[in-house]
Amino acid sequence: MKTVRFSSEFLSTLKSGTSLATTNGDSMAEIIVHCEDEAGKNIYTKVIQTALEDLILGKSIIRVEFIAKEKVPYFILGVLPKHTRRAIKLRDFAEIAEQKKENGKTIYKLKITDETYLPYLLKKIHVIDQPSRFEVITDSDIDLDMEVYDASKDFLDKVMDFMGRVFPEGMRVKNTYIDKAIVSIASERPFEEEEIKEALKLKEKLETMNTAGYY
């Protein structure tokens, strides 16, 4: 039987007594772990709980299902997101308070109604002045329908980070399938056909649950 290892940083987190439940009252995702070894099952469950909490993903996911085949070894991790995530447009958090022509350019004064997405906007436009945290003056072309923040991409990046934290060390060969559910299979060697089928079967199972899914 292969020895399955987790990073020392992650194990120290588990041993430190850090709470594995959400601390802000948010509901956690349902976690299902399939593992022949009961002690291993408990460890994987704690690892998943900790990763969800660290990345603040528990409220965004309905179900996490993990299949651990330690004797082979290979591992399959499936995630079922809660709802479709849309792109955030400028009009969702700002409005044009004033605009004027100056030296052949249009100068816009934007009134920010929600600061949450302001950092993403500032990366996309040329800022002439920012009199306050609720005001931005720019000479960039402004369209209230411009996409400022891709929530779906940020969520997917977090899920990929989550999966990387859950899989044991040494599982460098990975296949990931993304649709209404997100499923990844990991091993230390190339996959057998039946293992791929098992991963796709989990993906199909998650997607048949009554949910809008990722897209």
C-alpha positions in Angstrom: 0.0 0.0 0.0 1.3 3.5 -0.9 1.9 6.0 1.8 -0.3 9.1 1.2 1.2 12.3 2.5 -0.2 15.8 3.1 1.9 18.9 3.3 3.4 19.6 6.7 1.7 23.1 6.7 -1.7 21.6 6.2 -1.2 18.9 8.8 0.0 21.4 11.4 -3.2 23.5 10.7 -5.3 20.4 11.5 -3.3 19.6 14.7 -3.4 23.2 16.0 -7.1 22.8 17.1 -8.3 25.4 14.5 -12.1 25.2 14.2 -13.2 23.2 11.2 -16.7 24.7 11.2 -17.5 28.1 9.7 -17.1 30.9 12.2 -19.6 33.3 10.7 -22.7 31.2 10.6 -22.5 30.4 6.9 -23.7 27.0 5.9 -21.0 24.6 4.8 -21.2 22.4 1.7 -22.3 18.8 2.1 -19.1 16.7 2.2 -19.1 13.1 1.2 -15.9 11.1 1.4 -15.5 7.6 0.1 -12.4 5.9 1.7 -11.9 2.3 2.9 -9.9 3.5 5.9 -12.1 5.2 8.6 -9.2 7.2 9.9 -8.3 8.3 6.4 -11.9 9.3 5.8 -11.9 11.5 8.9 -8.6 13.2 7.8 -9.9 13.9 4.3 -13.1 15.3 5.7 -11.2 17.7 8.0 -8.8 18.7 5.1 -11.8 19.5 2.9 -13.6 21.5 5.7 -10.4 23.5 6.4 -9.8 24.3 2.7 -13.4 25.4 2.2 -13.2 27.6 5.3 -9.8 29.1 4.3 -11.0 30.0 0.8 -14.5 31.1 2.0 -16.1 28.6 -0.4 -18.5 26.8 1.9 -21.4 29.1 1.1 -20.9 28.9 -2.7 -20.9 25.1 -3.0 -23.7 22.6 -2.5 -21.8 19.4 -2.4 -18.2 18.1 -2.3 -17.6 14.5 -3.1 -14.2 12.8 -2.7 -13.1 9.3 -3.7 -9.9 8.1 -2.2 -8.3 5.0 -3.7 -5.2 5.0 -1.5 -3.9 1.5 -2.5 -3.6 2.4 -6.2 -3.4 5.4 -5.6 -5.7 7.8 -7.3 -8.1 10.4 -6.1 -11.3 12.0 -7.5 -12.7 15.2 -6.2 -16.0 16.6 -7.4 -17.6 20.0 -6.6 -21.2 21.1 -7.3 -21.5 24.9 -7.2 -24.7 26.6 -6.0 -25.6 29.1 -8.7 -24.6 30.6 -12.0 -22.2 33.5 -11.6 -22.4 36.5 -13.8 -19.9 39.1 -14.9 -20.0 42.4 -12.9 -20.5 45.4 -15.1 -19.6 49.0 -14.3 -23.3 50.0 -14.0 -23.6 47.4 -11.1 -21.6 49.6 -8.8 -21.0 53.0 -10.3 -22.7 55.8 -12.3 -21.5 58.7 -14.4 -21.9 61.8 -12.2 -20.4 64.2 -14.7 -18.6 64.3 -18.1 -16.9 67.1 -20.0 -14.6 67.6 -23.0 -11.1 68.7 -22.3 -8.2 68.9 -24.8 -10.1 66.6 -27.2 -10.8 64.0 -24.5 -13.9 63.2 -22.6 -13.3 63.4 -18.8 -15.6 61.3 -16.7 -16.4 61.7 -13.0 -17.7 58.4 -11.6 -19.7 58.0 -8.5 -19.0 54.7 -6.8 -22.1 53.2 -5.2 -20.4 49.9 -4.0 -16.7 49.8 -3.2 -16.5 46.0 -3.5 -15.4 46.0 -7.2 -13.6 49.3 -7.2 -10.1 47.7 -7.1 -10.9 45.8 -10.3 -12.1 49.0 -12.1 -8.9 50.9 -11.1 -6.8 48.2 -12.9 -8.8 48.8 -16.1 -8.9 52.6 -16.4 -6.5 55.5 -16.3 -7.2 57.5 -13.1 -6.6 61.2 -13.2 -7.8 61.8 -9.7 -9.6 60.1 -6.9 -11.0 62.9 -4.6 -12.6 60.3 -2.3 -13.2 56.6 -2.2 -16.6 57.2 -3.8 -15.3 59.3 -6.6 -13.0 58.6 -9.6 -12.0 60.9 -12.4 -10.8 59.3 -15.6 -10.1 60.1 -19.2 -10.5 56.5 -20.3 -13.5 55.6 -22.5 -16.3 54.7 -20.2 -19.2 52.4 -21.0 -21.5 51.5 -18.2 -21.9 48.0 -19.8 -18.1 47.3 -19.7 -17.2 44.1 -17.8 -15.2 44.9 -14.8 -15.0 41.7 -12.8 -15.5 38.1 -14.0 -17.0 36.4 -11.0 -17.1 33.0 -12.6 -13.3 33.0 -13.3 -12.5 34.1 -9.8 -14.7 31.3 -8.5 -13.1 28.8 -10.7 -9.6 29.9 -9.6 -10.7 29.4 -6.0 -12.0 25.9 -6.8 -8.8 24.9 -8.5 -6.9 26.2 -5.4 -9.2 24.2 -3.2 -8.6 21.0 -5.1 -4.9 21.5 -5.0 -5.1 21.7 -1.2 -7.2 18.6 -0.9 -5.2 16.2 -3.1 -2.3 14.5 -1.2 1.3 15.4 -2.2 2.8 13.6 -5.1 -0.4 13.4 -7.2 1.0 15.4 -10.1 -0.9 13.9 -13.0 -4.3 15.5 -13.1 -7.4 15.7 -15.4 -10.1 18.3 -14.7 -13.6 18.4 -16.2 -15.6 21.6 -16.0 -19.3 22.0 -16.7 -22.2 22.3 -14.3 -20.0 20.4 -11.9 -16.2 20.5 -11.6 -14.4 17.2 -11.2 -10.7 16.5 -11.0 -8.9 13.2 -10.9 -5.3 13.0 -9.6 -2.6 10.4 -9.4 1.2 9.9 -9.5 1.0 8.0 -12.8 -1.1 8.0 -16.0 -4.7 7.1 -15.6 -6.4 3.8 -16.5 -9.5 4.0 -18.7 -11.7 2.8 -15.8 -10.4 5.6 -13.5 -11.4 8.2 -16.1 -14.8 6.7 -16.4 -15.2 6.8 -12.6 -14.4 10.5 -12.6 -16.9 11.2 -15.4 -19.5 9.1 -13.6 -19.1 11.3 -10.6 -19.4 14.4 -12.7 -22.6 13.1 -14.3 -24.0 12.2 -10.9 -23.4 15.7 -9.5 -24.9 17.4 -12.6 -28.1 15.4 -12.3 -28.7 16.9 -8.9 -31.3 19.7 -9.1 -29.2 22.8 -9.4 -28.3 25.5 -11.9 -24.7 24.6 -11.7 -21.6 26.6 -12.6 -22.5 28.1 -15.9 
